[in-house]
Amino acid sequence: MIAFIAREREAAAEPGARKLPARIGKREIARAFDVKGADRVALKAMLKKLEQEGAVERRRKGFNRAGALPASVLADIFSRDRDGDLLAAPCDWDEANGPSPKIVVALPRRRRPNEPAPAVGDRALLRVEPIHGAEPPEPAYSGRVVKLLERARAQILGVFRASPRGGGRVAPIDKKALAKGELMVAPGDEGEAQDGDLVACESLRSGRLGLPQAKVRERVGAYDSEKAVSLIAIHAHKIPHVFPPQALAEAQRAQAATMEGREDWRDVPFVTIDPADAKDHDDAVFAAPDEDAANPGGFELRVAIADVAAYVRPGTPLDRAAMERGNSVYFPDRVVPMLPERISNDLCSLRPLEDRPALGLRMAIAADGRKLSHSFHRVMIRSAAKLAYPQAQAAIDGAPDEMTAPLLEPVLKPLYAAYAALRKAREARGPLDLDLPERKLVLDEAGAVARVFIPERLDAHRLIEEFMILANVAAAETLEARRQPLVYRVHDEPSLEKLNNLAEFLATIGVKLAKGQVLKPQQFNGILRQVKDTEHEHVVNEVVLRSQAQAEYAVENYGHFGLNLRRYAHFTSPIRRYADLIVHRALISALGLGPDGLPADARQTLPETAASISAAERRAMAAERETIERLIAAHLSDKIGASFEGRISGVTRAGLFIRLADTGADGFIPASMLGEDYFRHDEKLRALVGARSGRTHRLGDVVTVRLVEAAPLAGALRFELVEGGSPRPREAARRGKKAARR
């Protein structure tokens, strides 16, 4: 009997084997052995005895040899193997039968439209078959996805605190999970975790009494180790951070590109202008007065972008790894690059005085900044210098150093003159002009925050930004004209609901915005000008930002609202963004610049790729933001009781979100800590209003707060109000009286 069940499973692994039945139950066994009539009673008794002895297992009215997987199994996809194939493990496995078997997930050659692709972290129903001759630690089964399911048990990251008797507790790092309390880990469920380790665990079924139960699934590392804070974000958001060996090997085998099929631009004095701590340089710029008499006062601009497509070919292990990552992720203490260092920091980085392959763009612009013409070329360049933003700006402002002094007249001044022309075109175009400075963290040797500052916004930054925007527009225009599939960078206009909410808020500060009208970025800019240098400037910038849609990648072009551009595609950062690499390949295909362009099936696969890299971008943004929050919370954890100046950055029924002025740290004041009054949420005013006192705490108000609690694990700060709030507005006063009467 047992041999029959085993034989049926193993036979399915042989080439040309018949399809395995969905289950092997009493009926299938009776049919196989021709058991009829009263003998079926004896068969039932025999199967029950075999089950009691542990020789077979009953699963959903079917039987299976003990220690083997059934034909259909619910499994969690937990990793990838060296070849990049997905690996899964059964969700329900008895460790008494030995280690959990691995399942290699076979992907269909073509998926149905709108069918999601399985990925690490997914839970799926798999149709599995044994792999004949597989030896540990190789996967023992292959599986085909029948259906992707939501994870029944979400992964929880936390710090493990060991108990002397075994097991212990896990303090979650997520704010919401932490609010629910710690998790209990029973003896034997702690795996290899040691006290103080950062662990990944899953919640188990718990009773009504006591702490929720959890089981440690992975030891991430020691929480107090260097770079642990960014490790939290990496694991919480499942950011791929270890390159497959095949991808690394491919990168190491890569040879420097030659002049074959390239124009020689090595005599053009390009310069790279980047942050002082930049390790890779994927764009270089040059400008000179246009010698064409038909373009008086105009300029010839050249932009050279690292030719990543020359090294990363479609469908290779290196390409698959880059597409899975989607983009580089930047933390204060580390970078998770999209490409291995051999590619990003060596072969593709536009180092000064070294030959580097590039996609070159030559543009003619008029004196008023309008682009008159452009052309793309596959070239070899030799950058003249590597400059930092402050360094380039200082040279223009009259303080050149040894490097910039020789470049000032022939290189830097023409660049800034061309930027002055581009600025005229920008002002005429009227893109959205929000003033939202970003904070930067400086860490000490131990990985702790040494200081937080807001970098000065220089013309050097704006110069590079305008050159890159113009290059991105040129790429989109060329590909559209050639009817070449591509991935656009798109930004939809604000929804009508958000516009109406914005209009209601602006009305409370005396700024008019008619409801229901179709807005353009220039009209938003007019609103921002009205409140500039007033007490409302900061809050209006925030509210206008929140009214905007989120930019994304798509194969359908619906324009870029924020930049006020009809067509736009990311082209200028292929070292750190996969979208740009796609555009490079599209240009190579469209212009016949080489054999390493888009694959033949690009038109069918690009919609899925666009969705994937958009999700990767959102994942990176969340991880970067949470890491900064945790680092600052740790930085402030020894300042409990100290007072800080800040602004109200968010208002909810539960309380106020506060952003500190000096560090940009975000924290929360529960409504219950605002005083003895009952505070109601006024959505129109973006405020909490006291029902009796009429005291109003409004979005954007300046406040003084006292730090009462810091939770570095969750990146959470809790404040109490020391000073702030204002008398009620007239309309709010009427509402407050009504609320008090109720």
N, C-alpha and C positions, 0 to 999 in steps of 0.2 A: 504493500500500500504506500509506504513512505517512498519507496523507490519509484513508484509510478508518479507521484507528485513531483519528485525531484527531476525525473526524466522529462516530464512535460515542460518544466521550466528550462532546463538546459537545452532541450531540443530546439527551443525557439531561438537560441543564439547561433545555431548553425546556418550557413548560407542557404538561402532558398527555403528556410523553414516556414511552416504554415503559421498563420497568425495565432497567437496565444489567446485562449479564452479569457474573458474579462475576470473570471474567478473559477476556481476548481472547488466545487461544492459536492454535497452528497449525490446530487443527480448526475453530475459529470462522472464521478467515480463509479456509480452504479452502472451507467451506460458503458463505461470502458471495460468493466469486468462482467457485464451481462448479468447483473444481480437484479432479480425480479421477485415480485410477490412478497411472501413472508420473509424471504432472506434479507429484505431491506431493513427489517427490524434488527437483525443481527449486525448488519453493516453499521447502523446507527450506533449500536452499543460498542462496536469495535472502534469507531472513530472517537467516541467519547472517552474510551479508555486510553487511546493513543494521545489524546489531548491532555488527559490528566497526568500522563507519564512525561509530558513535555516533548514528545517526538514530533508532534505537529501543533500548529497554532490555528485557532479559528479566528477569521477576520471577516466581518460583514457577511456571514452565512457561507463563507468559503474557507478552504483549508490550505495551509502552506507548510512546507517543511520548516521546522524550527530553525531560526537563524537566517532565513532567506526572506527576501522581499516579495510581496504580492505583485500581481501584474500591474495594478494601479496603486500609486503611493502618493501621499501628500508630503512634499519635500520643501526644504528651504534652500535656496541658491545662495551659497556662502562665499564662493571665491571663484578664481579662474586658475587653470593649470598653466604650464609653461607655454603651451601652444595657444593660449588665449581662450580655450573652451571653458564654458561655465561648469562648475562643480556644485552638486547638491547633496544633501543628506536628508534621510527621512525625519519627519518631525517627531514621530512616535517610534522610539526604538528602545528595546530592553537591553541594557548594558550587560545583562547576564549572558547574552548571546555573543558577547565580544564587542569589539569596536564597531561603531556605526559605519555601515558600508558607504562608499562614495559612489555617486552617480554622475557620469558625464552627460551633460544635457546636449542633445543633438538639435541643432537649429534647422528649420526648413529652409530650402533654397529660396523660396519666395513666400512671403507672408501675405495673408489676405489684407485688403485695404482696411486701414484703421485698426489693425490688430497690433496690440502693444508688443514690444520686444522684451523678452525676459532679461533680467539684469540681476547683478549681485544685490541681495537683500530681499528679493521677491520670494513669495511663497506660491508654489504651483502644484497642480495635479499632474503627475507624470505617468505615462505608460512606459513601464520599464521592462528590460530584457537583460538576462545575464550576459556578460562578455566572456566568451569561451576562452579559457586558458589564462585569464587575468590573475596576476600574482600581486599580493600586497606589496607596497602601498598603492598600487594602481587601482583605478576605479573598477569595481566589480560589476557594475551595471551601466547600461546606456539608457537614457530616458528621453522620451518625446513629450513636449508640453501639450497637454490636453486643454488646460485652462489655467490662466494666471489668476491668483486670488490675492485679496488683501491679506497682509500678514495678520494672523490671529493674535500673535503675541509680539508686540513691538519691542525692539531692542532698547534697553535702558542702559545708559552709561552712568557710572557712579564710582565712588571711592569705597573700597572694601575695608571694613573694620573687623578683624578676626576676633573670634571668641576663643578663650582658653580651652574649651571643651569641643572645639570643632565648629565649623560653620561660621556665622557672624552676621553682620549687617552691611547693607549697601546704602550710602547716602547719594541719591541721584544728583546729577549736575544740572539737569534741565529745571528751569524755574517752576514750570507747572507740576512736574513730577515731584520736585522737592517740597512743594507746598502740601502734597498728600502724605508726606512723611517718609521714613526709611523703609527698606525692604529687608525681610528676614531671610537668611540663607541657611538652610539646614545642613548639619554635618554631612559631608560627602558631596554636597552640591557646590562647594567652593572651587572645585577644580584645582588649578595650580596657583590660585590667587594667594598673595601674602598680604599681611596687614599694611594698609596704606596704598595698595595698588589701585590703579585705574582699571576698571573691569567693564566688560559688556555682558549684560545678563538679560534674561527674559523673565517676565512675571509668570507665576504659576497660579493655578486655581487656589483661592484662599477662602477660609471660613469667615464667619461673621466676626469672630473674636480674634484679637491679636493682630500683629503686623502682617501685611501682605507677604506672600512667599515669592522667592525668586531663585533662579539657578544661574550660576556664572557660566557663560558660554565662551568667553575669551578674556585672557589677561592682556591688557593693552600696554601696561608699563607702570613704573613707579610714579605716583602723582607728583612727588616732590623733585623729580628729575628735571634736567634741563629740557626745555621745549615741551613740557607736558601740557601746557595750556593750548598750544596749537594742535597737539595730538588729540585733545578732546574734540576739537572742532572737526578734525580730519575723520575721526571714527564716527562722530555723531552724524555727520552728513555723508558718510560713506564715500569720501573723496579718494580715488585711486592715488596712492602715493609711492608705490613700489613698481618699477617698470618690470615687465616680464623679461626673463633672461634673453629671449629671442630678439626683443626690441633693442635691448642694450647691445647685444652682439651685432645686430644690423648697424647700429649707430657707430660702433667701433670699427666696423669694416669699411665705412664710408670713406671715399677718397675725395680730396679737394677737386672742385669743378675746374675744367679747363676752358680755354678760349673758344673751343669748338662751338659754332652756332651762336656766337656772341659778338656784339659790338664792343670796341675798346673805348671805354670812358675813363680810363685810369688817369688821364691828364686833367680831368675836371676836379677842381679843389673842393670836393664835398666835405662837409663837417657833420658830425653827429652832435646833437644837443639833447642831453638827458639829465635825469636826477643824478646827483653826485655819487650815489651809491649803486647806480645801475650796473648790472653785470653783463647784460646782453644789449646789443644795439642793432635794431632792425630797420632804422630809417636814417637816411642822410639827405641833406638838402644843399642846394646851390642856387644862386640867383645872379643875374647880370642884366644890364640894360639891353633891351632888344635892339639889334642892329638893323632891323627891317624899317625902312623909311615910312612904311604904311602904318606903323604902330608907334607914333611919337610919344615919348614919355613912358612907354610900356616896358615890360620886362620879359626875359626868358627865365622860366623857373625849371629846375630839374629836381626830381625826387627819386631817390634810389632806395628800394626796399629789398631786404635780404631774400634771396631766391631759395626759400625752404623747399619748394617743389622739386628742386634738383636733387634733393637728398631723401625726401620722404615721398615714396611712390604709393599710389592708391592700392589698398588691399594688403599691404605688407604688415608684419607685426608692429613695426614702428608707427605706421599709419593708424592701425587699430587702437594702439595705446593712446595716441594723440586724440583720436576722435572720442574715445571713452572719457578722457579728461576734459576735453572741450576747450579748456583755457588754463593758463597758469593761475595759481591761487597765491596771493601775497599776504603773508602774516608778518607781524612785527619782528618775529624771531627766525623766520624761515620762508622759503619759497617752495611751493610744490609746482615744478615746471611742467609744461605741456610736453616738452621734448627733453631727452637726455642732454646733459651738459656738453657732450661731444658735438652735438648739433647746435644747441642754443647758445652756448658760450664760446664755441670754437669756430666750427666751419661756417656757420651762418652769421655770426656776430660781425658787424662791420667795423672791425678794429682799424685803428689808424695805421697808415703806411703798410698795409697788407692787402694783397689782391683778394677780392671777395666777389662772388657772383651775385647779381641783383636783377630785379625787374625794374627797369628805368622808365620814368615818365618825363617827357619834355612838354612843357606848356608855354604858350604865349598869352600874356595877360595885358590888358589895356591899362592906361594910366589910372582909370577909375576902378581897377581891380576885376573887371569882367574877364572871364576866360574866353579867349578868341579861338584857340585850337589846342589840340593835344595829340600825343602819339606815345604808344608803349613800345619798349625795346627790351630785348634780353641782352644784358651787358656784363662787363667786368669793370669794377671800380676799385679805387684805392683812396680811402678816406684820408684827408689831409690832417685832421685833428679830431680828438674826442673832447668835447666841452661839456661842462655842467651849466645848468640854467643861470645860476648867479654869476658864474665866470663870464659867460657871454654878455650878460647884462652889464656887468661892471666895465667891460671893455667899451661898450657903447656909451656908458655914462661917464667915460673919461678916466677910467682906472684900469687900463689893460695890464696883463701880467706878461711873463716871458713867452707864454704860448700864444696868447691872443694878440699881442702887439704886432707881429708880422702879418696876422690875418685880418687886422682891423679894416684897412682900406680895400684890399682886393676881395675879401670874402664877407665879413660881417656887415659892413655898411650897405653893400648891395642887398643883402638879405633883409635888413631892417627897412630899406627903402621899398622893397617889394612888399613887405608886410604892411607898410603904410597904405599902399594901394589896395591890398586885399581887405584892409580894415574898412575902407570906403565902401567896398562891395558888401561887406558884412552888415554895415550900418544900413545900407539901402535895402538889404534882404530882410533885416529885422528878426533874427532868431531869438528864441526865448532867452532872456538875460537875467537869470536868477543869481543872487549873491548868497551863496551857501558855502562858506569856507570849510575845508576839511581838516581835521586834526591829524597830527602825526605823533607817534609814540617813539621815544628813544629809550632803549633798554640798556641796563648795565650788564656787566659780565655774567651775573647770576641769572639773567633773563627777566629781572624785575624792571618795572617802569622807573626810569630815572627822571624823565620830564615829558610833558605833553605841550606841543606848540602847534600853531597854525602857520604853515609856510607862507611867505609873502608871494603874492601873485604878481609875476613879472611879465613884461612885454616879451621876454624870451619864451615863456610858456605859451603866450598867445600866438607868437610867430609860428612855432611848430604846429600848434593846433590848427591854424588857418591853412598851412601848407598841407596838412594831412586831410583836412576836410575836402579841400579842392581835389586832392588825389583820389579820395574815395568817390567823389562825384564823377570824376573822369572814368574810373573803373566801371561804375554802374552804367554810364552812358555808352561806353564802348560795347559792353556785353549786351545791352538792350538792342543797340543798332545791329549787332551780329546775330540776334535772336539766340543767344547762348544761354542755357540754364544757369542760374546763379542763386546765391542766397543774399537777399537784401537785408540791410539793417533798417528796420521800420519802427516807427513810433506813431501810434494812432492819436487822433485828437481826443480831448477829454470828452467823457460821456455827458449826455444832457443832464443826468442826475447830479453829477459832480459839479457841473457848471451852475446849476440852480442852487446847490448848497453853498458854493462859493459866493454867488450873488447875495444870498441871505446873510452870510457872514459879513461881507463887505459893507452891506447896508447899515450894519450896526456901528461901523466906524465912519460913516458918512461918505463912503465911496460907492458910486453908482455903477452897476453892471446889469444891463437889461437881461432878464431871464429868457431862455429859449433861443437866443441869437447864436449864430455860428461865429466863433471867435477865431482870430489869427494870433500868432505869437506877438505881433506888434501891439495888439490890444492889451495883452497881459503886461507887456513892457510899459505901456502907458499907466497901468495901475501901479506897477512897481515904482515908477517915477513919482507918482502922486504921494507916495508914503515915504520916499527916501528921506533920510535924516529926521524922521519923526519917531515917536514912541511906538508906532505900529509897523515900522519897517521890517523888523525881524519876523514878527508873526505872519505878516502878509506874504513874505517870501516862503515861509513854511507852508502856509495854507495853499498858495498857488502851486507849490511843488506837489503837495498831496492830491491836488485836483488832476494831475497829469496821469496819463496812461503809462504803462511800463514798456520801455523799448525791448525789442526782441528780434530774432532772426526768422525770416520767412521767405518762401519762394514766390509768394504773391506780393506785389509792390503796392502798398498803400501810403507811401511817402513817409517823410520824417517830419512830424509836426514841430518838435522842439527846435530843430535846425532850420525849419521852413524851407525844406528841400523836397523836390518832387521825386528824386531818385537818389539813393545813397546805398553804398555797399562797403563793408569794412575790407580794406586792402592793405593797410599800412603796418600791421603787426602780426605777421604769420608765425613768428617765433612763439608767441604767447596766446594766439587765438586761432582756433581751427577754422572759423568762418573766413578769415583772411586767406588761409591756405586754399580753401575751396575757390575763392575768387581768383587767386593766382593761377590755379589749374584751369579755370574757365578762360582766363585771358590767353593762356598758352594754347589752349584748343582753338579758341576763336580766331587768333591771329597767326596760327601755324608756327608757333615759336619753339616747338619741340614735341617729342613723343610722350612727355610726362604730364599731359593735361588731365582733363576729367575722364573718368572711366565711361564706357559706352552706355551703362545703365544709369547714369547720373540723374537724368530727368525723372526716373522712377524713385530713386533713393533719396534725393535731396530734401523732399518734404519731411521725411523722418529724421534726417540728419539735422535739419534746421530746428525741429522740436527738441532734439536731444541736446544740442549745444545751447539752446535758450535755457533749458532746465539746468545745465551745468553752470551757466553764468549765474543764475539765481542761487544755486547751491553755493557757489564760491562767495557771492556777496553776503549771504547769511553767515557762512563760516567765518569770514573776515570780521564781520560786525560783532559776532558773539565772542571771538577771541579778544578783541579790543575791550569789550565790556568786562570780561573776566580779568584781564590784566589790570584794568583800572580799579575794579572792585578789590583786587588783592592789594593794589597800591594804597587804597584808602582804608583798608581794614584796620590799620593801627591808628586811625584818626577818629574813632568813635567819640561822639560828644562835641566834635569841632563844628563850627558854623561856616557856611559857604554861601556865596551869592550865586543865583541862577535864574532861570526863566522857566515858566510853565510851558512844556513842550507837547503836552497831551492832556486831554480832559475826558474822563469816562465817569460813569455812574459810581464806580468803585473808588475813585480818587483822582489824584493829579500826578502826572509824570513830570519830573523836573530834570532839566539839563543844567549842570554846573557850568559857570562861566569860565573858570580857569582850566579845567581838564576836559570839558565836554562830556563828563560822565553822566549817565542817565540813571535816575532812581525814581522812587514812588512814594507818595504820601497817601495813605488810606484816608478815605473821606471821614472816617471815625476819629482821625487825629487832627482834624481841622478846627475843632472846638466843640462846644456843647450844642451848637445849633444843628438842625437837620438841613443838609445840603442836597438840593435837587439839581439834576443835570439839565441844563438848557442847551439843546443842540444848536439852536440858531445863534446863540451868543458864544458857543464853544466855551462854556463856563459852568462852574458849580456855584449856585446861588443859595445863600442861607435863607430858609423859609421865614425866620423871625427877624434876624438882624439885617437881612438884605446884603450881607457881605458877599462880594463877588470875587471869585478866583477864575481868571480868564486866561485862555491860551495867549501866550506871549508876555504875560505879566512878569515883572521882575520881583523876585522873592528872596528872602533869607531863610535858609533851612539849616537844621541840625541833623547830622548823621547819627542814627540810632542803631543801625544794623548793616553789616556788610557780609555777603555770602559769595566769596570768590568763586566757588565751584559753579554756581549758577550765574555769576556775573550780575548779581542783584544787589541793589542798595535801597535801604529804606530810610526815609527822612521824616522829620516832623517840622511843621511850619513855625518859624520864629517871627517873621515879619512879612507882610504882604497882603494882598487883597485890596479892594476898593469899594466905596459905596455903590449901591445898586444903580444901574442905569434905569431910566424912567420906565421903560417897558418891562424890565425885569422886576422892578418894584411892584408893579401891578400883579404880575404873575406870583410874586412872593406872597402878597397879601391873600390871594386866592388859595395858595397852598396852605398858608397858616390857618385859614378858616376851615379848610377841609380836615 
